[in-house]
Amino acid sequence: MIKNPKISVIIPIYNTSKYLKYCIESVLNQDYKNVEVLLVNDGSTDNSGKICENYKDAHKRVKVIHQNNSGASTARNKGLDHATGDYIMFLDSDDFWVDSCLGRIVDKLNKIETEIDVMFLKSAVIKDDGSLTEFKGYEFENFNKRQLIEYISTQNKVAVSACLKVINKKVFLNKNLYFKDSLLVEDIDWFFNLINIANKFTTFDGDFYCYRIRSDSASRTPNEQRIRDYLYILNKWANYTKNSTDIDKHFLYYMIGYEYEILLSTFFDYDKKVQNKYYLELKKLSWLLNYRDKPRSRMIKVLNRLVGFKNTCLILNAYLKKRKRK
């Protein structure tokens, strides 16, 4: 076990100068100081690159990497190549951390008798008035892979975000856990890789991560690449699960089905031509709903029988937009 480990914080950056200083300061001002901050400027065309250089000049703990615009996945991988810490953390450049949370995270790492592979963290969303929603996240102690997957099947959400994890650097050594270059919604694919490779999991019960929900974020823009990548990931891991022998397929299909439901609810955000192009491929995966037994899942299955697949997607989309307005 590593006492007082070094933490590498990887921040991919693309045109977020409006939020970047607040993001970086939220790490540098933490109570725990054995930290290196890797700022990966992904070809920004605003003032972000200059902000990065200013922080590098002012703080020995800050490293800056500049690259041509290649996407968040490539930027994260570049950060991993330069990281020297014992544990890896990711932070998006428009988000930030709660004050004095990192010291408590390290305290828990220090107290665990054996090294963990992954620690799950809690998050909240910044509302329009600047206040925060309630912090939410998983709560369990020292699970192995099977225990984690069974636990997730009891939860309403599958927490795929790389930003809500502390990850042991050892799991990255063979690069199987690197992010797939140029892939949107890359955290979904990465998370399934993570639970395939790692085996020791725990959680931190304090407040931690603060999200800004930006409609102009590349990962949220409903373009053809996004739905194509989404379907690629769902098909990839459905096929993997079908051929898997070491873990109960039901639990893996449950997690894949959660992401499928998310895609169903956003399907009508896409252009008509995109909808027509991918409709049949989306419908072919509807069997994943058979492995889901949550209120939303039951509602989707009932709607599908009563009004058909396309109308179900339309109703889900309208429901999602209504919730966002509240």
LUMGURO-448130 format. One record per residue: x, y, z of N, C-alpha, C in turn; residue number from 1; residue in three letters. Coordinates in steps of 0.1 Angstrom, whole numbers, plus 5000, padded with zeros to 4 digits. Layout:
<pts>
X;Y;Z;X;Y;Z;X;Y;Z;NUM;ALA
...
</pts>
This chain:
<pts>
5008;4988;5000;5000;5000;5000;5009;5013;5000;1;MET
5005;5023;4992;5012;5035;4991;5007;5045;5000;2;ILE
5015;5050;5010;5011;5061;5019;5013;5074;5013;3;LYS
5003;5083;5014;5004;5097;5009;5008;5096;4994;4;ASN
5000;5090;4986;5003;5088;4971;5004;5101;4964;5;PRO
5011;5101;4953;5011;5112;4944;4999;5111;4935;6;LYS
4992;5122;4933;4980;5122;4925;4982;5130;4912;7;ILE
4980;5123;4900;4981;5130;4887;4967;5134;4883;8;SER
4965;5147;4881;4951;5152;4876;4953;5157;4862;9;VAL
4945;5150;4853;4946;5152;4839;4934;5161;4835;10;ILE
4937;5172;4829;4926;5182;4825;4927;5184;4810;11;ILE
4919;5178;4801;4918;5181;4787;4911;5194;4785;12;PRO
4916;5203;4776;4911;5216;4775;4909;5220;4760;13;ILE
4897;5225;4758;4894;5230;4744;4884;5242;4745;14;TYR
4890;5254;4743;4882;5266;4743;4873;5268;4755;15;ASN
4878;5267;4767;4871;5269;4779;4877;5280;4788;16;THR
4882;5290;4781;4889;5300;4789;4880;5307;4799;17;SER
4867;5307;4797;4858;5313;4806;4858;5307;4820;18;LYS
4860;5293;4820;4859;5286;4832;4872;5280;4837;19;TYR
4883;5281;4829;4895;5274;4831;4902;5277;4844;20;LEU
4903;5290;4847;4911;5294;4859;4904;5288;4871;21;LYS
4891;5289;4872;4883;5284;4884;4886;5269;4885;22;TYR
4886;5262;4873;4888;5248;4873;4902;5244;4879;23;CYS
4912;5251;4874;4926;5248;4878;4928;5252;4893;24;ILE
4923;5263;4897;4924;5268;4911;4918;5258;4920;25;GLU
4907;5251;4916;4900;5242;4925;4909;5230;4928;26;SER
4919;5227;4920;4928;5216;4922;4940;5222;4930;27;VAL
4946;5233;4926;4958;5238;4932;4955;5242;4947;28;LEU
4943;5246;4950;4939;5251;4963;4935;5240;4973;29;ASN
4936;5228;4968;4932;5216;4977;4942;5215;4989;30;GLN
4937;5210;5000;4945;5208;5012;4956;5198;5010;31;ASP
4955;5189;5001;4965;5179;4998;4974;5184;4987;32;TYR
4987;5184;4988;4996;5190;4979;5005;5181;4970;33;LYS
5005;5168;4973;5013;5159;4965;5006;5156;4952;34;ASN
5005;5166;4944;4996;5165;4932;5004;5171;4920;35;VAL
5003;5165;4909;5007;5171;4896;4995;5174;4888;36;GLU
4995;5185;4881;4983;5189;4873;4988;5189;4858;37;VAL
4982;5181;4850;4986;5180;4836;4975;5187;4827;38;LEU
4978;5198;4822;4969;5206;4814;4972;5202;4799;39;LEU
4963;5196;4793;4964;5192;4779;4956;5201;4770;40;VAL
4962;5210;4764;4955;5220;4755;4953;5214;4741;41;ASN
4940;5211;4739;4937;5203;4726;4934;5213;4715;42;ASP
4944;5221;4711;4943;5230;4700;4933;5241;4702;43;GLY
4932;5246;4714;4922;5257;4716;4925;5269;4708;44;SER
4915;5276;4703;4916;5288;4695;4913;5301;4703;45;THR
4909;5299;4716;4907;5311;4725;4919;5313;4733;46;ASP
4917;5318;4745;4929;5322;4754;4933;5310;4763;47;ASN
4928;5299;4761;4931;5288;4770;4945;5284;4770;48;SER
4952;5283;4759;4966;5280;4758;4975;5289;4766;49;GLY
4972;5302;4765;4980;5312;4773;4977;5310;4788;50;LYS
4965;5308;4792;4962;5305;4806;4970;5294;4811;51;ILE
4970;5283;4803;4978;5271;4807;4993;5275;4810;52;CYS
4999;5282;4801;5013;5286;4802;5015;5295;4814;53;GLU
5006;5304;4817;5007;5312;4829;5007;5304;4842;54;ASN
4999;5294;4842;4999;5285;4854;5011;5277;4855;55;TYR
5017;5272;4844;5029;5265;4844;5041;5273;4849;56;LYS
5041;5286;4845;5052;5295;4849;5051;5298;4864;57;ASP
5039;5298;4870;5036;5302;4884;5037;5290;4893;58;ALA
5035;5278;4888;5034;5266;4898;5042;5254;4893;59;HIS
5051;5250;4901;5059;5239;4897;5052;5226;4895;60;LYS
5040;5225;4902;5032;5213;4901;5024;5212;4888;61;ARG
5025;5222;4879;5017;5222;4867;5025;5219;4855;62;VAL
5021;5209;4847;5027;5206;4834;5017;5210;4823;63;LYS
5022;5214;4811;5014;5218;4800;5018;5210;4788;64;VAL
5008;5205;4781;5010;5197;4769;5001;5204;4758;65;ILE
5007;5208;4747;4999;5213;4736;4998;5203;4725;66;HIS
4986;5202;4719;4985;5193;4707;4975;5199;4698;67;GLN
4975;5194;4685;4965;5198;4676;4952;5192;4680;68;ASN
4941;5199;4676;4928;5195;4681;4925;5180;4676;69;ASN
4923;5172;4686;4921;5157;4683;4911;5151;4692;70;SER
4904;5159;4701;4894;5153;4709;4898;5150;4723;71;GLY
4888;5149;4732;4891;5147;4746;4898;5133;4749;72;ALA
4894;5123;4741;4900;5110;4743;4916;5111;4741;73;SER
4920;5116;4730;4934;5118;4727;4941;5126;4737;74;THR
4934;5137;4741;4940;5146;4752;4942;5138;4765;75;ALA
4933;5131;4769;4934;5123;4781;4945;5113;4780;76;ARG
4946;5106;4769;4957;5096;4766;4971;5103;4767;77;ASN
4971;5115;4761;4984;5122;4762;4988;5125;4776;78;LYS
4978;5129;4784;4981;5131;4798;4985;5119;4805;79;GLY
4979;5108;4802;4983;5095;4808;4998;5092;4805;80;LEU
5002;5095;4793;5016;5092;4789;5026;5100;4797;81;ASP
5022;5111;4802;5031;5120;4809;5029;5120;4824;82;HIS
5019;5112;4829;5015;5112;4843;5026;5104;4851;83;ALA
5030;5109;4862;5040;5102;4871;5034;5098;4885;84;THR
5021;5100;4887;5015;5098;4900;5012;5083;4902;85;GLY
5008;5080;4915;5004;5067;4918;4989;5065;4915;86;ASP
4982;5076;4915;4968;5075;4912;4964;5086;4901;87;TYR
4955;5083;4893;4951;5092;4882;4937;5097;4885;88;ILE
4935;5110;4882;4921;5116;4883;4920;5124;4870;89;MET
4907;5125;4866;4904;5133;4854;4894;5145;4858;90;PHE
4896;5156;4852;4888;5168;4855;4885;5175;4842;91;LEU
4872;5177;4838;4869;5185;4826;4871;5200;4829;92;ASP
4876;5207;4819;4881;5221;4821;4870;5231;4824;93;SER
4857;5227;4823;4847;5237;4827;4840;5233;4840;94;ASP
4845;5223;4846;4840;5218;4859;4850;5222;4870;95;ASP
4847;5218;4883;4856;5220;4894;4854;5211;4906;96;PHE
4863;5211;4915;4862;5203;4927;4858;5211;4939;97;TRP
4851;5204;4949;4848;5211;4961;4861;5213;4969;98;VAL
4862;5224;4977;4873;5227;4985;4876;5216;4995;99;ASP
4889;5213;4998;4893;5204;5009;4888;5190;5008;100;SER
4885;5185;4996;4880;5172;4994;4891;5162;4992;101;CYS
4902;5166;4986;4913;5157;4982;4920;5151;4994;102;LEU
4922;5159;5004;4929;5154;5016;4921;5143;5022;103;GLY
4907;5144;5022;4899;5133;5028;4899;5121;5019;104;ARG
4900;5123;5006;4901;5111;4997;4914;5103;5000;105;ILE
4925;5111;5001;4938;5104;5004;4938;5098;5017;106;VAL
4932;5104;5027;4931;5098;5041;4924;5084;5039;107;ASP
4914;5083;5031;4908;5070;5030;4917;5060;5023;108;LYS
4924;5065;5012;4933;5056;5005;4944;5051;5015;109;LEU
4948;5060;5024;4959;5056;5033;4954;5045;5043;110;ASN
4941;5045;5046;4936;5036;5056;4932;5022;5051;111;LYS
4930;5021;5038;4927;5008;5032;4939;4999;5032;112;ILE
4937;4987;5037;4948;4978;5040;4955;4973;5027;113;GLU
4947;4971;5016;4953;4968;5003;4950;4978;4993;114;THR
4958;4980;4983;4956;4990;4973;4943;4988;4966;115;GLU
4936;4998;4964;4923;4997;4956;4927;5001;4941;116;ILE
4919;4996;4932;4920;4999;4918;4912;5012;4914;117;ASP
4900;5013;4920;4891;5024;4917;4884;5028;4929;118;VAL
4883;5042;4931;4874;5048;4941;4864;5056;4933;119;MET
4851;5053;4936;4840;5061;4930;4837;5074;4938;120;PHE
4834;5085;4932;4832;5098;4938;4818;5103;4935;121;LEU
4814;5113;4944;4800;5119;4942;4801;5132;4934;122;LYS
4790;5135;4928;4789;5147;4920;4776;5155;4922;123;SER
4776;5168;4918;4764;5176;4918;4765;5184;4905;124;ALA
4754;5190;4902;4753;5199;4889;4751;5213;4894;125;VAL
4758;5222;4887;4756;5236;4889;4743;5241;4882;126;ILE
4734;5247;4890;4721;5252;4885;4723;5266;4879;127;LYS
4713;5270;4872;4714;5283;4865;4717;5295;4874;128;ASP
4712;5293;4887;4714;5304;4897;4727;5303;4904;129;ASP
4736;5293;4900;4749;5292;4906;4749;5282;4918;130;GLY
4738;5278;4923;4737;5269;4934;4739;5254;4929;131;SER
4741;5245;4938;4743;5231;4934;4732;5222;4937;132;LEU
4730;5212;4929;4720;5202;4933;4726;5193;4944;133;THR
4719;5184;4949;4724;5174;4959;4735;5166;4953;134;GLU
4745;5164;4961;4756;5155;4957;4751;5140;4958;135;PHE
4753;5133;4947;4749;5119;4946;4760;5110;4941;136;LYS
4760;5097;4945;4770;5088;4941;4768;5074;4948;137;GLY
4776;5065;4944;4776;5052;4950;4781;5052;4965;138;TYR
4776;5042;4972;4781;5041;4986;4783;5026;4989;139;GLU
4795;5022;4990;4798;5008;4994;4813;5007;4998;140;PHE
4817;4996;5004;4831;4995;5009;4837;4982;5003;141;GLU
4848;4984;4996;4857;4973;4993;4850;4961;4986;142;ASN
4846;4964;4974;4839;4954;4966;4849;4948;4956;143;PHE
4847;4935;4952;4854;4930;4940;4846;4932;4928;144;ASN
4850;4927;4917;4843;4930;4904;4829;4925;4904;145;LYS
4826;4913;4908;4813;4907;4909;4804;4915;4918;146;ARG
4809;4918;4930;4801;4926;4939;4797;4939;4934;147;GLN
4807;4946;4927;4804;4959;4921;4793;4958;4911;148;LEU
4794;4948;4902;4784;4947;4891;4770;4944;4896;149;ILE
4770;4935;4906;4757;4932;4913;4751;4945;4920;150;GLU
4760;4952;4926;4755;4964;4933;4750;4974;4923;151;TYR
4756;4976;4912;4752;4986;4902;4738;4982;4897;152;ILE
4735;4969;4896;4721;4965;4892;4710;4969;4901;153;SER
4714;4973;4913;4704;4978;4923;4702;4993;4922;154;THR
4711;5000;4915;4711;5015;4914;4703;5020;4902;155;GLN
4699;5032;4903;4691;5038;4892;4700;5043;4881;156;ASN
4713;5045;4884;4723;5051;4874;4735;5043;4873;157;LYS
4741;5042;4861;4754;5036;4859;4764;5047;4858;158;VAL
4773;5048;4868;4782;5060;4869;4795;5057;4860;159;ALA
4794;5061;4848;4804;5058;4838;4815;5068;4838;160;VAL
4813;5081;4842;4822;5092;4840;4836;5089;4846;161;SER
4846;5091;4838;4860;5090;4842;4863;5101;4853;162;ALA
4856;5112;4853;4859;5123;4862;4855;5119;4876;163;CYS
4847;5109;4878;4842;5105;4891;4849;5093;4896;164;LEU
4862;5092;4893;4869;5080;4897;4883;5085;4902;165;LYS
4889;5078;4912;4903;5078;4915;4908;5064;4910;166;VAL
4918;5064;4901;4922;5051;4895;4937;5049;4897;167;ILE
4939;5037;4902;4953;5032;4904;4961;5032;4891;168;ASN
4972;5039;4890;4980;5040;4878;4983;5026;4872;169;LYS
4984;5016;4881;4988;5003;4876;4978;4997;4866;170;LYS
4965;5001;4866;4956;4995;4857;4958;5001;4843;171;VAL
4965;5012;4842;4968;5018;4829;4981;5012;4822;172;PHE
4988;5004;4829;5002;5001;4824;5002;4994;4811;173;LEU
4992;4985;4807;4993;4979;4794;4985;4987;4783;174;ASN
4980;4999;4787;4973;5008;4778;4960;5002;4773;175;LYS
4955;4991;4779;4942;4986;4775;4931;4995;4780;176;ASN
4934;5003;4790;4924;5012;4796;4925;5027;4791;177;LEU
4933;5029;4780;4934;5042;4774;4920;5044;4767;178;TYR
4917;5056;4764;4905;5060;4757;4906;5058;4742;179;PHE
4896;5054;4736;4896;5051;4721;4896;5065;4715;180;LYS
4906;5068;4706;4908;5081;4700;4896;5084;4691;181;ASP
4892;5097;4692;4882;5103;4683;4868;5098;4686;182;SER
4866;5091;4697;4853;5085;4700;4845;5095;4709;183;LEU
4833;5099;4705;4824;5106;4714;4818;5097;4724;184;LEU
4812;5102;4735;4807;5094;4746;4816;5084;4750;185;VAL
4829;5087;4750;4840;5078;4752;4840;5072;4766;186;GLU
4834;5079;4776;4834;5074;4790;4826;5061;4791;187;ASP
4816;5058;4783;4809;5046;4783;4817;5034;4780;188;ILE
4824;5035;4768;4833;5024;4764;4844;5022;4774;189;ASP
4850;5033;4779;4861;5033;4789;4856;5026;4802;190;TRP
4844;5029;4807;4840;5023;4819;4838;5008;4818;191;PHE
4833;5003;4807;4832;4989;4806;4845;4982;4805;192;PHE
4855;4989;4799;4869;4984;4800;4874;4984;4814;193;ASN
4871;4994;4821;4876;4996;4835;4871;4984;4844;194;LEU
4858;4981;4844;4853;4970;4852;4858;4957;4847;195;ILE
4862;4956;4835;4867;4944;4829;4882;4941;4834;196;ASN
4889;4952;4837;4903;4951;4840;4905;4952;4856;197;ILE
4898;4961;4862;4900;4963;4877;4893;4953;4885;198;ALA
4896;4952;4898;4890;4942;4906;4888;4946;4920;199;ASN
4893;4958;4924;4892;4962;4938;4886;4977;4938;200;LYS
4874;4978;4944;4866;4991;4943;4862;4995;4957;201;PHE
4861;5009;4958;4855;5014;4970;4849;5028;4966;202;THR
4844;5035;4976;4838;5048;4974;4843;5058;4984;203;THR
4841;5071;4980;4844;5082;4989;4830;5089;4992;204;PHE
4827;5091;5005;4813;5095;5008;4811;5110;5009;205;ASP
4822;5118;5007;4821;5132;5008;4817;5139;4995;206;GLY
4813;5152;4995;4810;5160;4983;4823;5161;4975;207;ASP
4822;5161;4962;4835;5162;4954;4834;5170;4941;208;PHE
4826;5165;4931;4827;5170;4917;4815;5179;4914;209;TYR
4818;5190;4907;4808;5200;4903;4807;5201;4888;210;CYS
4796;5197;4882;4794;5197;4868;4788;5210;4863;211;TYR
4793;5215;4852;4785;5225;4844;4779;5218;4832;212;ARG
4766;5219;4830;4760;5212;4819;4759;5223;4807;213;ILE
4767;5221;4797;4768;5230;4786;4763;5223;4773;214;ARG
4753;5230;4767;4746;5224;4755;4756;5224;4743;215;SER
4766;5232;4744;4776;5233;4732;4787;5223;4734;216;ASP
4787;5215;4744;4798;5205;4746;4797;5195;4735;217;SER
4809;5191;4729;4810;5182;4718;4803;5169;4721;218;ALA
4805;5164;4733;4800;5151;4737;4785;5151;4738;219;SER
4778;5163;4739;4764;5164;4740;4757;5168;4727;220;ARG
4765;5173;4718;4759;5177;4705;4753;5166;4697;221;THR
4740;5166;4694;4733;5155;4687;4736;5154;4672;222;PRO
4749;5151;4669;4753;5150;4655;4754;5135;4651;223;ASN
4757;5132;4639;4757;5119;4634;4768;5111;4641;224;GLU
4780;5117;4643;4791;5109;4650;4787;5105;4663;225;GLN
4779;5113;4671;4776;5109;4684;4767;5097;4685;226;ARG
4757;5096;4676;4748;5084;4676;4755;5072;4670;227;ILE
4764;5075;4661;4771;5063;4655;4781;5057;4665;228;ARG
4787;5066;4673;4797;5061;4683;4789;5054;4694;229;ASP
4777;5060;4698;4769;5054;4708;4765;5040;4705;230;TYR
4760;5038;4692;4756;5025;4688;4768;5015;4687;231;LEU
4779;5021;4682;4791;5012;4682;4794;5007;4695;232;TYR
4794;5015;4706;4797;5011;4719;4787;5001;4725;233;ILE
4774;5003;4722;4764;4994;4727;4765;4981;4721;234;LEU
4767;4980;4707;4769;4968;4700;4782;4960;4705;235;ASN
4792;4968;4706;4805;4962;4710;4804;4955;4724;236;LYS
4798;4961;4734;4797;4955;4747;4786;4945;4748;237;TRP
4775;4946;4740;4765;4936;4739;4771;4923;4734;238;ALA
4779;4924;4723;4786;4912;4717;4796;4906;4727;239;ASN
4803;4915;4734;4813;4910;4744;4806;4902;4755;240;TYR
4795;4908;4760;4787;4901;4770;4782;4888;4766;241;THR
4777;4887;4753;4772;4875;4748;4782;4864;4748;242;LYS
4795;4867;4746;4805;4857;4746;4813;4856;4759;243;ASN
4808;4863;4769;4815;4863;4782;4811;4850;4790;244;SER
4821;4845;4798;4818;4833;4806;4821;4836;4821;245;THR
4828;4847;4824;4833;4848;4838;4824;4857;4847;246;ASP
4814;4864;4841;4805;4872;4849;4790;4870;4844;247;ILE
4781;4870;4853;4767;4868;4850;4763;4878;4840;248;ASP
4758;4873;4828;4755;4882;4817;4744;4892;4821;249;LYS
4735;4888;4829;4723;4896;4833;4728;4910;4838;250;HIS
4738;4910;4846;4742;4923;4852;4749;4932;4842;251;PHE
4756;4926;4833;4763;4934;4822;4752;4940;4813;252;LEU
4743;4931;4809;4732;4936;4800;4724;4947;4807;253;TYR
4722;4946;4820;4716;4957;4828;4723;4970;4826;254;TYR
4736;4970;4827;4743;4983;4825;4743;4988;4811;255;MET
4744;4979;4801;4744;4983;4787;4730;4989;4784;256;ILE
4719;4982;4790;4706;4987;4788;4703;5000;4794;257;GLY
4710;5004;4804;4708;5018;4810;4713;5028;4799;258;TYR
4724;5026;4793;4729;5035;4783;4720;5035;4771;259;GLU
4714;5023;4768;4705;5023;4757;4692;5031;4759;260;TYR
4687;5031;4772;4676;5040;4775;4679;5054;4774;261;GLU
4691;5058;4777;4696;5072;4776;4695;5076;4761;262;ILE
4700;5067;4752;4700;5070;4738;4686;5071;4732;263;LEU
4677;5062;4737;4663;5063;4733;4657;5076;4736;264;LEU
4660;5082;4748;4654;5094;4752;4659;5106;4745;265;SER
4670;5105;4738;4676;5116;4731;4675;5114;4716;266;THR
4669;5104;4711;4669;5100;4697;4662;5111;4689;267;PHE
4652;5118;4694;4645;5128;4686;4652;5142;4687;268;PHE
4663;5142;4693;4672;5154;4693;4680;5155;4680;269;ASP
4681;5143;4673;4689;5143;4661;4682;5147;4649;270;TYR
4689;5151;4639;4683;5155;4626;4675;5144;4620;271;ASP
4665;5147;4612;4656;5137;4606;4664;5127;4598;272;LYS
4673;5132;4590;4681;5123;4582;4689;5113;4590;273;LYS
4694;5117;4601;4702;5109;4611;4692;5099;4617;274;VAL
4680;5103;4621;4671;5094;4627;4667;5083;4617;275;GLN
4664;5087;4605;4661;5077;4595;4672;5067;4592;276;ASN
4684;5072;4592;4696;5063;4589;4698;5053;4600;277;LYS
4696;5057;4613;4700;5048;4624;4688;5042;4631;278;TYR
4676;5044;4627;4664;5040;4634;4664;5024;4635;279;TYR
4666;5017;4625;4665;5003;4625;4676;4997;4634;280;LEU
4688;5002;4633;4699;4997;4642;4696;5000;4656;281;GLU
4689;5011;4659;4686;5014;4673;4675;5004;4678;282;LEU
4665;5002;4669;4654;4993;4673;4659;4979;4675;283;LYS
4669;4974;4668;4674;4961;4669;4679;4958;4683;284;LYS
4683;4968;4690;4689;4966;4703;4678;4967;4714;285;LEU
4666;4968;4711;4655;4969;4721;4654;4957;4730;286;SER
4660;4946;4726;4660;4934;4735;4667;4936;4748;287;TRP
4676;4947;4748;4683;4950;4761;4674;4954;4772;288;LEU
4662;4959;4768;4652;4963;4778;4647;4952;4786;289;LEU
4648;4940;4781;4644;4928;4789;4652;4926;4801;290;ASN
4664;4931;4802;4672;4929;4814;4671;4941;4824;291;TYR
4662;4950;4821;4660;4962;4830;4647;4961;4837;292;ARG
4648;4964;4850;4635;4963;4858;4634;4975;4868;293;ASP
4637;4986;4862;4635;4999;4870;4622;5006;4865;294;LYS
4617;5015;4873;4604;5021;4869;4604;5027;4855;295;PRO
4615;5034;4851;4616;5040;4838;4616;5028;4827;296;ARG
4623;5018;4830;4624;5006;4821;4611;5000;4819;297;SER
4603;4998;4830;4590;4992;4828;4581;5001;4820;298;ARG
4582;5014;4823;4574;5024;4815;4577;5023;4800;299;MET
4590;5022;4797;4594;5021;4783;4588;5009;4776;300;ILE
4589;4998;4783;4584;4985;4778;4569;4985;4776;301;LYS
4561;4992;4785;4547;4993;4783;4544;5002;4772;302;VAL
4551;5013;4771;4548;5023;4760;4551;5016;4746;303;LEU
4562;5008;4746;4566;5002;4733;4555;4992;4728;304;ASN
4548;4985;4738;4537;4977;4734;4525;4984;4730;305;ARG
4522;4996;4736;4510;5003;4734;4511;5012;4722;306;LEU
4522;5019;4720;4522;5030;4710;4533;5027;4699;307;VAL
4541;5017;4701;4552;5014;4692;4565;5021;4695;308;GLY
4576;5016;4689;4589;5020;4692;4592;5035;4690;309;PHE
4588;5040;4678;4591;5054;4675;4584;5063;4684;310;LYS
4571;5061;4686;4564;5070;4695;4569;5069;4710;311;ASN
4574;5058;4713;4580;5056;4727;4592;5066;4728;312;THR
4600;5066;4718;4612;5075;4717;4608;5089;4718;313;CYS
4597;5093;4711;4592;5106;4711;4587;5111;4724;314;LEU
4579;5102;4731;4574;5105;4744;4586;5106;4754;315;ILE
4596;5098;4754;4607;5099;4763;4614;5112;4760;316;LEU
4616;5116;4748;4623;5128;4745;4615;5140;4751;317;ASN
4602;5140;4749;4594;5151;4755;4595;5152;4770;318;ALA
4595;5140;4776;4596;5139;4791;4609;5144;4796;319;TYR
4620;5141;4789;4633;5145;4792;4634;5160;4792;320;LEU
4629;5166;4781;4629;5181;4780;4621;5188;4790;321;LYS
4610;5182;4794;4601;5188;4805;4609;5188;4818;322;LYS
4616;5177;4821;4624;5176;4833;4635;5186;4834;323;ARG
4641;5189;4822;4652;5198;4822;4648;5212;4824;324;LYS
4635;5215;4821;4630;5229;4823;4627;5232;4837;325;ARG
4625;5221;4845;4621;5223;4859;4633;5228;4867;326;LYS
</pts>
